[in-house]
Amino acid sequence: SVTKAMHSEWPLTLSANGNITAWQEAIIGAEAAGLRLEEVLVNVGERVRKGQLLARLQNETVGAEVEQTRASLQEAVATQAEAAANADRARQLQATGAMSAQQINQFVTGEQTARARVSVLKAKLRADEIRLAQTYVKAPDDGSISARLATVGAVVQSGQELFRLIRRDRLEWRAEVPAGDLSRLKPGMKATIFTASGSPAPGVIRMVAPTVDAQTRNGLIYIDITQTQDAKAGMFARGEIQLGNSKALTLPQSAVQMRDGFHYVFRVGDDNKVIQTKVVVGRRADDRIEIASGIDATQRVVSSGVGFLADGDTVRVVEAPTPTGQP
């Protein structure tokens, strides 16, 4: 039986490989220094909410310092009130001459000193309260804990990493694409990522990297994975980026044979002799293959069994058998 090439609209895709990574991985560290880690409340893999308590440092000493500063502030406020009253009386007696200018200046200076003392203690109380709040390690955003280095009983230092958090559980696929294809890609284009298990996960191009690697001549494409499925950070994945649709001349894959590294079809001439013809193939979809060049849509081509034919064989064209049985 014979067939003819058909024109159809096929999706145009670009294949690429890359790694799945976290969109942003927040490093959660200790801000207070020299304190013992008293309690760890989360573990790797747990989902947390913004502001959720993750760990607690020993804070009895810091709490005592806050109370001490608060008491000192109350004492300074009382002293300020007394100094202000004395300064007011001195100003009232200034016109009468009952007090010397030196005494009046002493009372006014005492008032200013007391006011400054109150301001200093207010600032110190605020600093102590911040230090007390830093003994509670909280999540900066929603997400999942990807790493935990916090150990109960350890004395932490300022800036020491305790946890890592995948922000909002967002993953992205960083695909490597040849430099010549970068101009064809735009943010917003859709993609399909195939994980290690083979399951597809949809994605959308978020950004095209502005630079190209000088050694590999490849550029990075950042694609947000909209449905993570079984995708995990650190996983290698392949995928296809959808560039749109284009016209394609297609044949059944059974009509195309590969010999010596080239693709051939067998055209049927008017004398019922087959002519082996080299073709250039392109995309594949289901049981059809794109023919980029070599034949056109008017020529008859052997639809199957090409492996039993040789160039110049005489054939008899029959109608393709009609399938029988219930649909």
C-alpha positions in Angstrom: 0.0 0.0 0.0 1.1 3.6 -0.6 0.6 6.9 1.1 1.3 10.6 0.5 2.9 13.1 2.7 0.5 15.3 4.6 0.7 19.0 5.6 -0.2 19.7 9.2 0.5 22.2 12.0 3.0 20.8 14.5 4.3 22.3 17.7 7.8 23.7 17.5 9.9 22.8 20.5 13.4 23.2 21.7 14.9 20.4 23.8 17.3 21.2 26.7 18.8 19.7 29.8 19.4 21.2 33.2 19.1 21.0 36.9 16.1 21.7 39.2 17.0 24.1 42.0 15.2 26.1 44.6 13.9 29.5 43.4 15.5 31.1 46.5 17.0 29.2 49.4 17.0 31.4 52.6 19.8 30.8 55.1 18.5 31.2 58.6 21.2 32.0 61.1 21.7 33.1 64.7 21.9 36.8 65.4 22.8 36.6 69.0 26.3 35.4 69.9 27.6 33.3 72.8 24.3 31.7 73.7 23.4 28.1 74.1 20.9 26.5 71.7 18.2 25.3 74.1 15.4 23.9 71.8 15.0 22.9 68.1 11.4 22.7 67.0 11.6 21.7 63.3 13.4 19.1 61.1 14.3 18.7 57.5 11.3 18.4 55.2 8.8 20.2 57.4 6.7 23.0 56.0 6.8 26.2 58.0 4.9 29.5 58.0 6.3 33.0 58.1 7.1 33.9 61.7 6.9 30.3 63.0 9.3 29.6 65.8 12.1 27.2 64.6 14.5 27.2 67.6 15.1 28.9 70.9 18.4 30.1 72.5 19.0 30.2 76.2 17.7 33.7 77.2 17.6 33.9 81.0 20.6 36.2 81.1 19.4 38.4 78.4 16.0 38.6 80.1 17.6 39.6 83.3 19.5 42.4 81.5 16.3 43.7 80.1 14.7 43.9 83.5 17.8 45.6 84.9 17.8 48.2 82.2 14.0 48.8 82.6 14.5 49.4 86.3 17.4 51.8 85.6 15.2 53.7 83.2 12.4 54.1 85.8 15.0 55.5 88.2 16.3 57.9 85.6 12.8 59.1 84.8 12.3 59.9 88.4 15.6 61.7 88.6 14.7 63.7 85.5 11.4 64.8 87.0 13.2 66.0 90.1 15.9 67.8 88.0 13.2 69.5 85.9 11.4 70.7 89.0 14.6 72.2 90.4 15.4 73.9 87.1 11.9 75.4 86.9 12.3 76.9 90.4 15.7 78.3 89.6 14.3 80.0 86.5 11.5 81.6 88.6 14.0 82.9 91.1 16.4 84.3 88.5 14.7 87.7 88.3 14.6 88.1 92.1 18.4 87.7 92.5 17.9 85.1 95.3 20.2 82.7 93.5 23.4 83.2 91.7 23.8 82.7 88.0 26.2 79.8 88.8 23.6 78.0 90.9 20.9 78.5 88.3 23.2 77.0 85.6 23.9 74.0 87.8 20.2 73.3 88.0 19.6 73.7 84.3 22.6 71.5 83.5 21.3 68.9 85.9 18.0 68.9 84.0 19.7 68.4 80.6 21.9 65.6 82.0 18.9 63.8 83.5 17.1 64.1 80.2 20.1 62.6 78.3 20.4 59.8 80.8 16.8 58.8 80.1 17.4 58.8 76.4 20.5 56.6 76.8 18.6 54.1 78.9 15.7 54.0 76.5 18.1 53.2 73.7 19.8 50.5 75.8 16.4 49.0 76.7 15.5 48.8 73.0 18.8 47.1 72.2 18.3 44.6 75.1 14.8 43.8 73.9 16.0 43.3 70.4 18.7 40.9 71.7 16.0 39.1 73.7 13.9 38.7 70.5 16.9 37.4 68.7 17.0 34.4 71.0 13.9 33.2 69.2 14.8 32.0 65.7 11.8 32.4 63.4 11.1 31.6 59.8 11.5 34.6 57.5 9.0 33.2 54.9 6.7 30.3 54.1 8.4 27.2 52.7 10.1 23.9 53.6 13.2 23.2 55.6 15.9 21.9 53.3 18.8 21.6 55.8 19.2 21.7 59.5 22.6 22.3 61.2 21.2 23.4 64.6 22.1 21.1 67.5 20.6 21.3 70.9 23.2 22.3 73.5 25.6 24.0 71.0 26.8 27.5 71.8 26.1 29.5 68.6 27.9 32.5 67.2 26.6 35.5 65.4 25.8 34.7 61.8 26.1 30.9 62.3 23.9 29.0 59.9 21.1 27.0 61.6 18.6 26.1 58.9 18.0 26.5 55.2 14.6 27.2 53.8 13.2 26.8 50.3 11.1 29.9 50.1 7.4 29.3 49.2 8.4 25.8 48.0 9.1 27.3 44.6 11.4 25.3 42.3 12.9 26.3 39.0 14.5 24.5 36.1 17.8 26.0 35.0 18.2 24.7 31.4 21.3 25.1 29.3 20.5 26.3 25.7 23.0 26.9 22.9 23.7 30.6 22.3 22.2 30.5 18.9 18.8 29.6 20.3 18.6 32.3 23.0 17.1 34.9 20.7 14.1 32.5 20.1 13.2 32.4 23.8 11.2 34.9 25.7 9.8 35.2 29.2 6.3 33.7 29.5 6.9 30.8 27.0 5.6 27.5 28.3 7.8 24.4 28.9 7.4 20.8 30.0 10.0 19.3 32.3 10.5 15.6 32.6 11.8 14.5 36.0 13.8 11.3 36.7 10.6 9.3 37.0 9.5 10.5 33.5 6.4 12.4 34.8 5.9 15.8 33.1 5.8 19.0 35.0 4.6 22.2 33.4 6.7 25.4 33.6 7.0 28.9 32.4 10.1 30.8 31.4 10.8 33.5 34.0 14.1 34.9 32.7 16.7 34.4 30.0 20.2 34.9 31.4 22.0 38.0 30.1 25.3 36.3 29.6 26.7 33.1 27.9 29.3 30.8 29.4 32.6 31.4 27.6 33.6 27.8 27.7 30.4 25.9 26.8 28.8 28.7 24.7 25.5 27.9 26.4 23.2 30.3 28.2 20.9 29.6 31.1 17.1 29.7 31.0 15.3 30.1 34.3 11.9 28.3 34.2 9.4 28.4 37.1 7.9 24.9 37.7 4.2 25.7 38.2 3.3 22.2 39.4 6.2 20.5 41.2 4.8 16.9 40.9 7.8 14.7 42.1 10.4 17.3 41.2 13.1 17.8 43.9 15.8 20.4 44.3 19.1 19.1 42.9 17.5 16.7 40.4 18.7 16.6 36.8 15.9 16.9 34.3 15.3 17.2 30.6 12.6 19.2 29.0 11.1 20.9 26.0 10.4 24.6 25.5 7.4 25.4 23.3 8.2 27.9 20.6 4.9 27.9 18.9 3.5 26.0 15.9 4.8 25.6 12.3 3.8 23.7 9.2 5.2 20.3 8.7 5.2 17.7 5.9 4.8 14.3 7.6 4.8 10.6 6.8 4.1 7.5 8.9 7.3 6.4 10.6 6.9 3.0 9.0 7.4 4.6 5.6 10.9 5.8 6.5 13.9 3.5 6.7 17.4 4.3 8.0 20.3 2.8 6.1 24.0 3.7 6.5 23.2 6.7 8.7 20.7 8.2 6.2 16.9 8.2 6.0 15.2 6.8 2.8 11.7 6.4 1.5 10.6 4.4 -1.5 8.6 6.3 -4.1 6.4 4.4 -6.5 6.7 5.5 -10.1 4.2 5.4 -12.9 5.7 2.0 -14.0 5.1 0.6 -10.5 8.8 0.5 -9.9 10.1 1.8 -6.5 12.7 4.5 -6.3 14.8 4.8 -3.2 14.9 8.4 -2.3 17.0 10.1 0.4 15.1 12.4 2.7 15.9 14.7 5.6 13.8 14.1 8.7 12.9 16.5 11.6 10.4 16.3 14.4 8.6 13.2 15.5 5.1 13.0 17.1 3.3 9.7 17.9 3.6 7.5 14.8 4.5 10.3 12.3 7.8 11.9 11.3 8.5 15.2 9.7 10.1 15.3 6.2 12.2 18.4 5.9 13.2 17.8 2.3 13.5 15.0 -0.4 9.9 14.6 -1.5 6.7 16.6 -1.8 3.0 16.0 -1.0 2.2 14.8 -4.6 4.4 11.7 -4.7 3.3 8.2 -3.7 5.4 6.6 -1.1 5.4 3.0 0.2 3.7 3.1 3.6 5.1 0.0 5.2 7.4 -2.9 4.7 10.2 -0.8 3.2 12.8 -3.2 4.7 11.9 -5.8 2.1 12.4 -3.6 -0.9 15.3 -2.6 -3.0 15.8 0.3 -5.5 14.1 -0.6 -8.8 11.8 -3.4 -7.5 8.5 -3.8 -9.3 5.5 -3.8 -7.0 1.8 -4.1 -7.2 -0.1 -1.4 -5.4 -3.1 -2.6 -3.5 -5.6 -0.9 -1.3 -4.8 -0.8 2.4 -6.8 -3.4 4.3 -9.8 -2.1 6.1 -9.8 -2.9 9.9 -12.6 -5.3 10.9 -14.2 -5.9 14.2 -16.1 -3.7 16.6 -14.8 -0.2 17.2 
